[in-house]
Amino acid sequence: MAEDGNEGNDVDVVWAAVGFVVGGALTVKVFSAMGAMERDLAPVEILLLLALLLAPMIGLMTLAKHLHADVVAEKSTKATYWTTMIGISVTSLALVGITSIDDLIAMAKTMAK
């Protein structure tokens, strides 16, 4: 993290991207299981889609901001920040079934159908 605290804003993009991938995978899996990929979505389903897509991104970014604040306040180290965030990101991806780039390709093919 930079001494002036600006680096925390720069790395938010990284956690937003990871959160978007997690949310996208979760959304595809849920809507595929619901059979909603082949038909128009009801308003409640659109709200569910937005919640599933955005919640992981918002959660990771919020967590990153709190951890970054601890680094700036010198309550934690940069190594702890990165280790924690990478650990949570990998766990999040694994929980939604993304363990390799092949899983992302398979998800994209599912969406293309």
C-alpha positions in Angstrom: 0.0 0.0 0.0 1.2 3.5 -0.7 2.1 5.7 2.2 -0.6 8.2 1.3 -3.3 5.6 1.1 -4.1 6.0 -2.6 -3.1 2.5 -3.6 -6.1 1.1 -1.9 -8.3 2.7 -4.5 -6.2 1.3 -7.3 -6.5 -2.3 -6.2 -10.2 -2.1 -5.7 -10.5 -2.8 -9.4 -8.7 -6.2 -8.8 -11.2 -7.2 -6.1 -14.2 -5.9 -8.2 -13.1 -8.1 -11.1 -12.7 -11.1 -8.9 -16.1 -10.4 -7.3 -17.6 -10.0 -10.7 -16.3 -13.4 -11.8 -17.6 -15.0 -8.6 -21.0 -13.3 -9.0 -21.2 -14.2 -12.7 -20.4 -17.9 -12.0 -22.9 -18.0 -9.2 -25.6 -16.3 -11.4 -25.0 -18.7 -14.3 -25.2 -21.7 -12.0 -28.4 -20.6 -10.2 -30.2 -19.4 -13.3 -29.1 -22.5 -15.2 -30.5 -24.7 -12.4 -33.7 -22.7 -12.4 -34.1 -23.2 -16.2 -34.3 -19.4 -16.6 -31.6 -19.2 -19.2 -34.0 -20.0 -22.0 -36.8 -17.7 -21.2 -37.6 -14.1 -20.3 -37.0 -13.2 -16.7 -39.7 -12.1 -14.3 -39.0 -8.9 -12.3 -38.2 -10.9 -9.2 -35.7 -12.9 -11.1 -34.1 -9.8 -12.4 -33.6 -8.6 -8.8 -32.2 -12.0 -7.9 -29.8 -11.7 -10.9 -28.5 -8.3 -9.8 -28.1 -9.4 -6.2 -26.2 -12.6 -7.2 -24.0 -10.7 -9.6 -23.2 -7.7 -7.4 -23.1 -9.0 -3.9 -19.7 -10.8 -4.2 -18.2 -7.7 -5.8 -19.5 -5.4 -3.1 -18.4 -7.8 -0.4 -14.8 -8.2 -1.6 -14.4 -4.5 -2.1 -15.8 -3.7 1.4 -13.5 -6.3 2.9 -10.5 -4.8 1.0 -11.3 -1.3 2.2 -11.4 -2.4 5.8 -8.2 -4.4 5.5 -6.5 -1.4 3.7 -7.6 0.9 6.5 -5.8 -1.4 9.0 -2.7 -1.3 6.9 -2.8 2.5 6.7 -3.4 2.6 10.5 -0.4 0.2 10.9 -2.5 -2.4 12.6 -1.7 -4.9 9.9 1.0 -5.4 7.3 0.8 -5.4 3.5 1.6 -9.1 3.5 -1.4 -9.8 5.7 -3.6 -7.7 3.5 -2.6 -9.5 0.3 -2.6 -13.0 1.9 -6.0 -12.4 3.4 -7.5 -11.0 0.2 -6.0 -13.7 -2.1 -7.1 -16.4 0.3 -10.7 -15.1 0.4 -10.7 -14.7 -3.4 -9.4 -18.2 -4.1 -11.9 -19.7 -1.6 -14.8 -17.7 -3.2 -13.9 -18.9 -6.7 -13.6 -22.5 -5.5 -17.0 -22.3 -3.7 -18.7 -21.4 -7.0 -16.8 -24.1 -8.8 -14.1 -22.0 -10.6 -10.8 -23.8 -10.1 -9.1 -23.2 -13.4 -9.5 -21.2 -16.6 -11.2 -24.3 -18.2 -14.1 -23.7 -15.7 -14.5 -20.1 -16.9 -14.5 -21.3 -20.5 -17.2 -23.9 -19.7 -19.3 -21.2 -18.0 -19.0 -19.0 -21.0 -20.1 -21.8 -23.3 -23.1 -22.4 -21.0 -24.1 -18.7 -21.3 -23.7 -18.9 -25.1 -26.2 -21.7 -25.5 
